[in-house]
Amino acid sequence: GKCCKTRGDVYMSPTETKKAAKLLGLSVADFKAQYVEEEEVTVTMSLDPEQIPEGETGWTVLRHKEEDGSCIFLNDEGLCNIYEARPIQCSTYPFWPRIMGSVE
């Protein structure tokens, strides 16, 4: 879609992050290492960074493709590689208030 091809942050809740990792057959840690640009640190994570429970995650922000800034999960056919686990931000586009309120 159009949204996937423009630079902009894509936020994933902890549940969405875990769901996407599972869909790709990755641990949450491996998913974050490969696809996440930033992560909110949760209280549990901040108490003892050396003892973070398996699968613990905060809200995450996905990386972009370096060559064009598009979503890291947008494939060459223009389809989403995590469609079944895509974030609500993606599934609700273009029905966002700021877009629906414009003439375009």
N, C-alpha and C positions, 0 to 999 in steps of 0.2 A: 503494500500500500504506500500511499503518498507520505504518510507520517513516518514510515520506516526509513525513508530515503533522505530525510532532513536531519540535520544535527539538532539534538535536543536530548535532555536527560530522560532516561527510562528508569523509573523507580520500581523496585520489586519488594513486596512485603516479605517477612520471614517465611510465611507459608508459600508464597509464590516462588521464592528462591528454592525452597526444598522440593517443591513440585517439579520445577524445571530441571533441577539436578537429577531427580529420580527418573524423569522422562529420558534424559540423556545417558542414564546409567552411570552417573558420577556421584561421588560423595559430595556433600555440601562444600567441604574444604576444597576439593578439586574443581568444582564448579566455580567457586569464588576466585580461585587462582587463575582460571582460564578466561572468565567472562566478566568479572566484576571490577569496576574502576574504583569505587568507593564503598565503604560500609559503615553504617552507624554502629557504634560500640554499645552493646547492651550492658545492663548492670551486671549480669552474670559474667560476661566477658571481662569487664573492668575489675572485678574483685580479685581475680588471679589469672592474668593473661597466659600463664604457663599451664593452667589447668582448665582450659576452655572445653566444656562438654562436647562430645561428638555431635555434629549436626547443629550446634548453636550458631545462630546468625541474627544480625539485626537487619534493618532495611538496607537494601543494596541499590547501587546505581550501576547499570550495565556499561560496558565499554562500547566504543564506536569502532567501526572499521576505519583504519588509518587513511586508506586511499581516498575515501569520499565522505566520511562522517556518518554513513548510514548505520543502521542497527547491526550489531554483530551477528544476529541470528537471521538476517535477511539473506537468502541464498541467491544463486545466479538466475534462477527462474522468477525471482521477485516474491517468493513465498517464505513464510516464517518456519524456521527449523524447530521451533518450540510451540507451534500453533496451539496444540492441545493444552499447553501449560503457560500460555502467554499471560503477561500481567494484565490486570483490569484496566490499567492505563491504555494498553493497546486495544483491548477488546471493546472499549467504549469510544475510541476515536472513530469518527469526528464529532461525536455528540458531547463535546465539552462546552460548558457555558460560554467561554470566550469565543469559541468558533461559531456556535449556534447564534450568538448575538450579533455576528457580523453579516454584512450583505453578501459577502463572498461565500 
